[in-house]
C-alpha cells in the first residue's frame, strides 16, 4: 500500500474522503470546507441529530451534491477538544473498519482535525498512519474466501507535512502486520525451521547478515539448556541471528532477543487442554523481534542492531526433559528443571549467554513468559524488568511516544532465593509467589556483562475469545526504542 501526505483537503483527488465531526462547537477547518461545499449538509445532519458526532460514530455520504460528487465518510470525535490515545485509537479503528467494507482504492484522511493530548503533530501523524494500517490487517491464507477479505485500498493519503513521521508509522504497521501473521500461523506451519527460513528471506530481501545455529552447533557451544526444551519434539531447534548494520563499522549493536516457542504443550508438565491451541502464540516474542527487524530495515536508521531468536517446540515424548532433570547451561551454571512448562527461561538463558560475544550496548529480551504477568498487569501493560536504569528509562520514553504501554516491575535481590535448588545451581521455578518476578530473576543471572531489560508480554501479545489473534505488540515500542538509539 502506498501511503503519502497531502497539504490541503481541497486539492485531494481520492475515491473517498474521510473527515471528522465533533459533537459540539465549530467544525475543524477540513470539515468546514466540506460542509461549505455541501451546502451546509454536515451542519444540518448534526443539528437534526441524524449524525451527532459521537466518539467513533460513522456515516457514509455516497454523494453530497451534484457539484461535490466525491463520497465522504463522516467520523465522530466526540465533545473533547483533545483526545486521549485510547479515544483516538477507537476513532481510527472505526475508520479502518468502515474502509475495509468499502470498494474504494484510494482514501484521503483529513487527519489534522485530530488533536491528541500531550502529543506533537508529528507523533499524531505517526500514530494515525500506524493505527490505520494496522486496522487493515487480515489473517489470510487458510479460508476459501480470503481473497474477498483483502483490503482494497492501494493508496492512502494522510493530511500533514511530516514525511518522516508518516514513514515511521507506516513501517511500524508493516512490522506489526508481519509479527501478527507469524503469531497467527498454526503450529504445524510456523515451526522453528519456518522461522529460520523467514530469517533467510530477510537476508535476501534486505541484505542483512543471517546466521542459523542448528542443534549440532548449539551442542558444541554447550547450549544444553536451550536444547533440553526441544528434546521431546521431532522439530529441530535453532538459534537464529540477524545483523542489521546501519551504523559505524565495528560499533557495538543493540540486541533484541525473542522467545520462539512455536508450540508449547508444557512438555511432560502438560498444560490443561482448554485453550491449548493458543499456545501457538508462545512465539510472539520472536514474532515481535522479526517485525521490528522488518520495520528497521524499511526505515534504515543509522545504528547497528542484532536480532536473536531462540526457537524450539516444547512437546512430550520418551525423549523429553523430565521434571527433576538437571541440565547445564552455556554459562556453566546448572539448572534443575522442576517444571518443563517453565521452558521460555531455559531457551532464553543460553541465548543471553551467546549474546555476550557481541559486546552489546543494550539487550532487550521479549517473551510470553508467565501467566503471572497476566494476573498482575492484564492486557494493558507489558511487564518490564531491567538491571540498568538507563535502559529502563529509554524503554519508558519509547513506550510513551509509541503508545505501547509498559510498567516497570521489581527485581529485588530478595526474590532470588526463591530459585534456590538442593541439587543444582538454580531451579527453573520459584514457587507460586511473584511468578513473573522470579522468572525475570532467573534471566537476570545470565546478564551481568551488559545492560539488559526483559519484557514479559504474556498479557499483551494476543487476544482471546471472539477477537482471538496476535496483536503485534510490542513492535511499536521496540521500533521506537531503536530509532531513539539511532538519533
SEFI-765694 format. One record per residue (C-alpha): residue number from 0; residue in three letters; y, x, z. Coordinates in steps of 0.001 Angstrom, whole numbers. Layout:
// SEFI-765694
zator, miti, y, x, z
NUM, ALA, Y, X, Z
...
//
This chain:
// SEFI-765694
zator, miti, y, x, z
0, UNK, 0, 0, 0
1, UNK, 3449, 1285, -932
2, UNK, 5919, 924, 1969
3, UNK, 9611, 1511, 1257
4, UNK, 13026, 821, 2767
5, UNK, 15859, -1232, 1342
6, UNK, 19539, -1378, 2284
7, UNK, 20723, -4920, 1541
8, UNK, 18915, -8247, 1538
9, UNK, 20986, -9418, -1418
10, UNK, 19528, -6648, -3587
11, UNK, 15896, -7359, -2763
12, UNK, 13525, -8130, -5602
13, UNK, 10276, -9244, -3968
14, UNK, 7811, -12112, -4223
15, UNK, 8531, -13126, -627
16, UNK, 11463, -12591, 1718
17, UNK, 10851, -12659, 5476
18, UNK, 13890, -13366, 7623
19, UNK, 14320, -14024, 11349
20, UNK, 15871, -17007, 13093
21, UNK, 16978, -17071, 16739
22, UNK, 16575, -20329, 18650
23, UNK, 20272, -20397, 19540
24, UNK, 23529, -18645, 18684
25, UNK, 24734, -17073, 15465
26, UNK, 22321, -16050, 12755
27, UNK, 21765, -12327, 12116
28, UNK, 23555, -11037, 9008
29, UNK, 20481, -11202, 6759
30, UNK, 19580, -14719, 7897
31, UNK, 23189, -15863, 7482
32, UNK, 23161, -14545, 3907
33, UNK, 20009, -16536, 3130
34, UNK, 21484, -19616, 4801
35, UNK, 24681, -19286, 2786
36, UNK, 22759, -19080, -463
37, UNK, 20576, -22008, 522
38, UNK, 23418, -24476, 1085
39, UNK, 23051, -24192, 4864
40, UNK, 19469, -25444, 4921
41, UNK, 18399, -22953, 7614
42, UNK, 21141, -24227, 9921
43, UNK, 20106, -27803, 9205
44, UNK, 16454, -27046, 9960
45, UNK, 17341, -25538, 13330
46, UNK, 19826, -28273, 14270
47, UNK, 17357, -31023, 13373
48, UNK, 14573, -29407, 15404
49, UNK, 12271, -29071, 12386
50, UNK, 12337, -25319, 12917
51, UNK, 13636, -24398, 16358
52, UNK, 13294, -20613, 16052
53, UNK, 10888, -20323, 18973
54, UNK, 9259, -16923, 19521
55, UNK, 6738, -16217, 16719
56, UNK, 7194, -19693, 15181
57, UNK, 6903, -19559, 11383
58, UNK, 7858, -21821, 8474
59, UNK, 7364, -21089, 4778
60, UNK, 10007, -22425, 2392
61, UNK, 8413, -22139, -1078
62, UNK, 11717, -22712, -2876
63, UNK, 15083, -23400, -1250
64, UNK, 17399, -24293, -4116
65, UNK, 17368, -24078, -7887
66, UNK, 19586, -21010, -7694
67, UNK, 17569, -19495, -4800
68, UNK, 14001, -19890, -6011
69, UNK, 12561, -16999, -4011
70, UNK, 10099, -18130, -1293
71, UNK, 11341, -17416, 2229
72, UNK, 9265, -17093, 5385
73, UNK, 11280, -18044, 8456
74, UNK, 10154, -16405, 11695
75, UNK, 11483, -17414, 15103
76, UNK, 12617, -14730, 17543
77, UNK, 13496, -16981, 20492
78, UNK, 16662, -17019, 22539
79, UNK, 16792, -13402, 23769
80, UNK, 19272, -11128, 22009
81, UNK, 16946, -8179, 22654
82, UNK, 13162, -8458, 22590
83, UNK, 10624, -6653, 24714
84, UNK, 7924, -4662, 22956
85, UNK, 5420, -7402, 23751
86, UNK, 7673, -10132, 22315
87, UNK, 8373, -8114, 19169
88, UNK, 4688, -7424, 18690
89, UNK, 3928, -11155, 18858
90, UNK, 6605, -11785, 16224
91, UNK, 5240, -9122, 13878
92, UNK, 1668, -10315, 14414
93, UNK, 2769, -13815, 13341
94, UNK, 4438, -12343, 10239
95, UNK, 1314, -10383, 9307
96, UNK, -957, -13392, 9810
97, UNK, 1198, -15530, 7508
98, UNK, 1494, -12851, 4830
99, UNK, -2285, -12330, 4814
100, UNK, -2769, -16005, 3991
101, UNK, -296, -15972, 1093
102, UNK, -795, -14770, -2505
103, UNK, 2284, -12538, -2757
104, UNK, 2002, -8905, -3858
105, UNK, 5455, -7715, -2756
106, UNK, 7091, -8633, 538
107, UNK, 10547, -7759, 1903
108, UNK, 11197, -7873, 5642
109, UNK, 14818, -8307, 6794
110, UNK, 13991, -6445, 9980
111, UNK, 17474, -5430, 11160
112, UNK, 17594, -8787, 12929
113, UNK, 15004, -7470, 15389
114, UNK, 16609, -5650, 18296
115, UNK, 14265, -4226, 20936
116, UNK, 15220, -3399, 24494
117, UNK, 15915, 279, 25178
118, UNK, 14904, 1322, 21659
119, UNK, 16784, 3089, 18895
120, UNK, 16809, 1657, 15384
121, UNK, 14510, 4497, 14275
122, UNK, 11972, 3555, 16914
123, UNK, 12170, -95, 15877
124, UNK, 11635, 802, 12205
125, UNK, 8583, 2912, 13022
126, UNK, 7064, 242, 15256
127, UNK, 7638, -2582, 12768
128, UNK, 6033, -566, 9970
129, UNK, 3110, 314, 12218
130, UNK, 2515, -3146, 13676
131, UNK, 2900, -4946, 10359
132, UNK, 459, -2668, 8561
133, UNK, -1953, -2879, 11494
134, UNK, -1744, -6651, 11201
135, UNK, -3008, -6447, 7623
136, UNK, -6246, -4746, 8719
137, UNK, -9531, -6421, 7844
138, UNK, -13010, -5076, 8507
139, UNK, -14565, -5086, 5061
140, UNK, -17889, -4148, 3550
141, UNK, -20551, -6377, 5083
142, UNK, -19734, -10002, 4169
143, UNK, -20103, -11628, 788
144, UNK, -16537, -12980, 856
145, UNK, -14911, -9667, 1840
146, UNK, -13039, -9414, -1460
147, UNK, -11248, -12674, -666
148, UNK, -10132, -11378, 2760
149, UNK, -8478, -8207, 1468
150, UNK, -4690, -8170, 1835
151, UNK, -2967, -8871, -1463
152, UNK, 263, -7052, -596
153, UNK, 777, -3897, -2640
154, UNK, 4470, -3333, -1913
155, UNK, 6089, -3766, 1487
156, UNK, 9853, -3364, 1894
157, UNK, 11378, -2965, 5348
158, UNK, 15122, -3172, 5889
159, UNK, 16678, 61, 7110
160, UNK, 17580, 3581, 6108
161, UNK, 15275, 5829, 8160
162, UNK, 12601, 7134, 5828
163, UNK, 11158, 9472, 8456
164, UNK, 10626, 6599, 10900
165, UNK, 9093, 4471, 8166
166, UNK, 6698, 7300, 7269
167, UNK, 5656, 7718, 10906
168, UNK, 4964, 4023, 11337
169, UNK, 3024, 3771, 8086
170, UNK, 937, 6895, 8697
171, UNK, 200, 5789, 12258
172, UNK, -1020, 2433, 10975
173, UNK, -3196, 4171, 8388
174, UNK, -4702, 6339, 11094
175, UNK, -5242, 3320, 13318
176, UNK, -6966, 1443, 10493
177, UNK, -9275, 4403, 9885
178, UNK, -10154, 4536, 13589
179, UNK, -10788, 786, 13685
180, UNK, -13031, 944, 10641
181, UNK, -15131, 3708, 12211
182, UNK, -15292, 1850, 15509
183, UNK, -16319, -1442, 13933
184, UNK, -19142, 48, 11873
185, UNK, -22611, -740, 13220
186, UNK, -24642, 1969, 14881
187, UNK, -27175, 2079, 12042
188, UNK, -24353, 3166, 9710
189, UNK, -21999, 5177, 11919
190, UNK, -24343, 7891, 13182
191, UNK, -23433, 11445, 14255
192, UNK, -24339, 12539, 10736
193, UNK, -21975, 9905, 9301
194, UNK, -19114, 11246, 11432
195, UNK, -19936, 14760, 10223
196, UNK, -19764, 13550, 6613
197, UNK, -16374, 11928, 7272
198, UNK, -15090, 15265, 8567
199, UNK, -16282, 16948, 5384
200, UNK, -14487, 14306, 3323
201, UNK, -11307, 15011, 5302
202, UNK, -11704, 18669, 4440
203, UNK, -11923, 17855, 754
204, UNK, -9114, 15266, 764
205, UNK, -6573, 17079, 2918
206, UNK, -7536, 20727, 2548
207, UNK, -8263, 21244, 6240
208, UNK, -10951, 23596, 7540
209, UNK, -14061, 21898, 8897
210, UNK, -16886, 23375, 10971
211, UNK, -20091, 21497, 11790
212, UNK, -22217, 22866, 14619
213, UNK, -25752, 21496, 14355
214, UNK, -28333, 21383, 17125
215, UNK, -29657, 24865, 16328
216, UNK, -26190, 26398, 16612
217, UNK, -25396, 24466, 19788
218, UNK, -28684, 25594, 21305
219, UNK, -27792, 29213, 20532
220, UNK, -24434, 28712, 22262
221, UNK, -26101, 27261, 25341
222, UNK, -24709, 23724, 24939
223, UNK, -27752, 22205, 26617
224, UNK, -25776, 19532, 28433
225, UNK, -24489, 18032, 25173
226, UNK, -27925, 18356, 23583
227, UNK, -29580, 16596, 26530
228, UNK, -27800, 13359, 25651
229, UNK, -29194, 13125, 22118
230, UNK, -32678, 14310, 23007
231, UNK, -34123, 10792, 23008
232, UNK, -32741, 9929, 19561
233, UNK, -34051, 10577, 16066
234, UNK, -30424, 11149, 15034
235, UNK, -29332, 14803, 15336
236, UNK, -26249, 15606, 17420
237, UNK, -23210, 17508, 16115
238, UNK, -20117, 19228, 17374
239, UNK, -17504, 18539, 14704
240, UNK, -14403, 20757, 14458
241, UNK, -11437, 20108, 12126
242, UNK, -8471, 22502, 11868
243, UNK, -5065, 21340, 10627
244, UNK, -2911, 24431, 10161
245, UNK, 669, 23397, 9544
246, UNK, 2299, 25838, 11961
247, UNK, 2723, 29580, 12105
248, UNK, -336, 31616, 11185
249, UNK, -2222, 32621, 14305
250, UNK, -271, 30265, 16566
251, UNK, -2453, 28621, 19219
252, UNK, -3319, 24995, 18439
253, UNK, -3044, 21784, 20373
254, UNK, -6539, 20302, 20635
255, UNK, -7786, 16720, 20756
256, UNK, -11389, 16124, 21795
257, UNK, -13137, 12795, 21198
258, UNK, -16282, 11389, 22764
259, UNK, -18516, 10361, 19876
260, UNK, -21498, 8494, 21312
261, UNK, -22275, 6478, 18212
262, UNK, -24505, 4127, 20177
263, UNK, -25084, 4089, 23919
264, UNK, -28162, 2310, 25244
265, UNK, -27710, 4125, 28542
266, UNK, -30828, 6158, 27813
267, UNK, -33548, 5915, 30475
268, UNK, -30905, 4352, 32772
269, UNK, -30949, 1449, 30339
270, UNK, -27944, -858, 30126
271, UNK, -28303, -4651, 30506
272, UNK, -28985, -6470, 27248
273, UNK, -25934, -8775, 27123
274, UNK, -23057, -7214, 25186
275, UNK, -25059, -4055, 24495
276, UNK, -24070, -4499, 20844
277, UNK, -20555, -3471, 21909
278, UNK, -21893, -2, 22728
279, UNK, -21288, 883, 19086
280, UNK, -17706, 1260, 20357
281, UNK, -18661, 4172, 22609
282, UNK, -17459, 6488, 19842
283, UNK, -13928, 5061, 19817
284, UNK, -12591, 8268, 21398
285, UNK, -13931, 10161, 18408
286, UNK, -12600, 7455, 16075
287, UNK, -9102, 7834, 17532
288, UNK, -9252, 11600, 17007
289, UNK, -10248, 11060, 13374
290, UNK, -7458, 8501, 12983
291, UNK, -4912, 10891, 14467
292, UNK, -6047, 13645, 12129
293, UNK, -5529, 11282, 9179
294, UNK, -2012, 10395, 10362
295, UNK, -1097, 14043, 10909
296, UNK, -2450, 15068, 7503
297, UNK, -275, 12379, 5876
298, UNK, 2865, 13382, 7813
299, UNK, 2356, 17160, 7524
300, UNK, 4224, 18272, 10680
301, UNK, 4692, 21961, 11397
302, UNK, 2097, 22630, 14071
303, UNK, -1470, 23805, 14430
304, UNK, -3835, 21084, 15566
305, UNK, -7593, 21157, 16075
306, UNK, -9686, 18005, 16377
307, UNK, -13102, 18259, 18025
308, UNK, -15727, 15507, 18187
309, UNK, -18857, 15660, 20348
310, UNK, -21249, 13334, 18502
311, UNK, -24611, 12098, 19764
312, UNK, -26687, 8938, 20093
313, UNK, -27982, 8050, 23568
314, UNK, -31442, 6491, 23251
315, UNK, -34535, 6112, 25458
316, UNK, -37785, 7740, 24309
317, UNK, -40529, 10038, 25548
318, UNK, -38211, 12956, 24757
319, UNK, -35159, 11517, 26513
320, UNK, -33499, 13141, 29509
321, UNK, -34683, 11528, 32760
322, UNK, -32725, 10756, 35939
323, UNK, -33107, 13765, 38193
324, UNK, -33391, 16274, 35332
325, UNK, -31247, 19396, 35660
326, UNK, -29561, 20837, 32575
327, UNK, -27453, 23941, 32063
328, UNK, -24001, 23742, 30533
329, UNK, -22429, 26216, 28136
330, UNK, -20258, 27386, 31036
331, UNK, -23314, 28357, 33056
332, UNK, -22941, 25548, 35589
333, UNK, -25991, 23349, 36146
334, UNK, -25835, 19545, 36235
335, UNK, -28208, 17143, 37946
336, UNK, -28380, 14094, 35692
337, UNK, -28504, 11331, 38277
338, UNK, -27753, 8606, 35708
339, UNK, -28338, 9026, 31987
340, UNK, -25744, 6325, 31313
341, UNK, -23040, 8718, 32526
342, UNK, -23529, 10638, 29303
343, UNK, -19977, 10937, 27984
344, UNK, -19036, 13600, 30505
345, UNK, -22200, 15508, 29560
346, UNK, -21220, 15860, 25897
347, UNK, -17566, 16496, 26717
348, UNK, -18116, 19267, 29270
349, UNK, -19799, 21579, 26748
350, UNK, -17158, 20764, 24139
351, UNK, -14420, 21579, 26681
352, UNK, -16029, 24977, 27240
353, UNK, -16354, 25593, 23500
354, UNK, -12644, 24858, 23044
355, UNK, -11716, 27859, 25215
356, UNK, -12203, 30128, 22175
357, UNK, -9116, 28584, 20532
358, UNK, -6850, 29604, 23460
359, UNK, -5197, 26181, 23097
360, UNK, -1632, 25287, 24054
361, UNK, -2964, 21979, 25358
362, UNK, -6164, 19937, 25305
363, UNK, -6388, 16152, 25494
364, UNK, -9826, 14567, 25587
365, UNK, -10214, 10897, 24687
366, UNK, -13218, 8885, 25809
367, UNK, -14529, 5415, 26520
368, UNK, -15761, 6981, 29712
369, UNK, -16077, 4479, 32562
370, UNK, -16285, 789, 33273
371, UNK, -14461, 1661, 36481
372, UNK, -11297, 2312, 34480
373, UNK, -11546, -1179, 33013
374, UNK, -11729, -2593, 36541
375, UNK, -8710, -508, 37595
376, UNK, -6392, -981, 34623
377, UNK, -7824, -3751, 32461
378, UNK, -6986, -3734, 28743
379, UNK, -3300, -2799, 29034
380, UNK, -3140, 877, 30040
381, UNK, -5353, 3853, 29263
382, UNK, -6089, 5880, 32375
383, UNK, -4565, 9360, 32193
384, UNK, -5552, 12380, 34301
385, UNK, -4104, 15874, 33984
386, UNK, -4317, 19331, 35520
387, UNK, -858, 20178, 34162
388, UNK, 2410, 18343, 34858
389, UNK, 3964, 19300, 31512
390, UNK, 1083, 17794, 29529
391, UNK, 1192, 14656, 31676
392, UNK, 4937, 14212, 31136
393, UNK, 4567, 14820, 27385
394, UNK, 1934, 12096, 27172
395, UNK, 4092, 9703, 29206
396, UNK, 7026, 10311, 26856
397, UNK, 4821, 9764, 23806
398, UNK, 3469, 6597, 25402
399, UNK, 6967, 5187, 25845
400, UNK, 8024, 5909, 22262
401, UNK, 4771, 4680, 20706
402, UNK, 4399, 1600, 22954
403, UNK, 794, 2740, 23518
404, UNK, 602, 2422, 27286
405, UNK, -956, 4875, 29757
406, UNK, -977, 5123, 33540
407, UNK, -1423, 8378, 35413
408, UNK, -4349, 8324, 37832
409, UNK, -5025, 10674, 40782
410, UNK, -7040, 13864, 40523
411, UNK, -7011, 14897, 44181
412, UNK, -9335, 17650, 45350
413, UNK, -10849, 15352, 47978
414, UNK, -12644, 13355, 45277
415, UNK, -14549, 16409, 44045
416, UNK, -17006, 16355, 46966
417, UNK, -18459, 13097, 45672
418, UNK, -20036, 15146, 42880
419, UNK, -21974, 17448, 45248
420, UNK, -25679, 17815, 44425
421, UNK, -28514, 19089, 46620
422, UNK, -30228, 20677, 43633
423, UNK, -27605, 21730, 41059
424, UNK, -24014, 22906, 40880
425, UNK, -22781, 19397, 40199
426, UNK, -24073, 15830, 39919
427, UNK, -23068, 13769, 36910
428, UNK, -22021, 10755, 39010
429, UNK, -20149, 10425, 42277
430, UNK, -21221, 7057, 43582
431, UNK, -19613, 3623, 43268
432, UNK, -16201, 4519, 44682
433, UNK, -13402, 5711, 42348
434, UNK, -15765, 5951, 39392
435, UNK, -13101, 6753, 36807
436, UNK, -11577, 9380, 39100
437, UNK, -14840, 11196, 39786
438, UNK, -15639, 11193, 36054
439, UNK, -12319, 12928, 35440
440, UNK, -13060, 15294, 38339
441, UNK, -16324, 16236, 36605
442, UNK, -14464, 17098, 33401
443, UNK, -11762, 18990, 35265
444, UNK, -14329, 21577, 36369
445, UNK, -14546, 22778, 32783
446, UNK, -10794, 23009, 32024
447, UNK, -9499, 25775, 34289
448, UNK, -8438, 28040, 31426
449, UNK, -5916, 25722, 29696
450, UNK, -3507, 22793, 30229
451, UNK, -5572, 19635, 29972
452, UNK, -5393, 15859, 30154
453, UNK, -8084, 13215, 29985
454, UNK, -7600, 9694, 28606
455, UNK, -10127, 7084, 29728
456, UNK, -9773, 4411, 27038
457, UNK, -12731, 2212, 28004
458, UNK, -10445, -776, 28610
459, UNK, -8235, -488, 25533
460, UNK, -10442, 809, 22700
461, UNK, -11868, -2560, 21694
462, UNK, -11550, -6269, 22357
463, UNK, -14427, -8614, 23093
464, UNK, -15052, -12308, 22637
465, UNK, -13672, -14176, 19628
466, UNK, -11304, -11275, 18875
467, UNK, -14080, -8664, 19052
468, UNK, -13161, -5468, 17267
469, UNK, -11810, -1968, 17658
470, UNK, -8092, -1731, 18441
471, UNK, -7302, 1723, 17012
472, UNK, -5825, 2857, 20326
473, UNK, -4681, 5424, 21228
474, UNK, -3936, 6745, 17713
475, UNK, -243, 5854, 18071
476, UNK, 37, 7726, 21375
477, UNK, -1785, 10823, 20127
478, UNK, 135, 10955, 16847
479, UNK, 3473, 10765, 18671
480, UNK, 2297, 13391, 21191
481, UNK, 1537, 15842, 18386
482, UNK, 4735, 15048, 16460
483, UNK, 6723, 15763, 19607
484, UNK, 4964, 19111, 19910
485, UNK, 5918, 19906, 16320
486, UNK, 9576, 19073, 16910
//
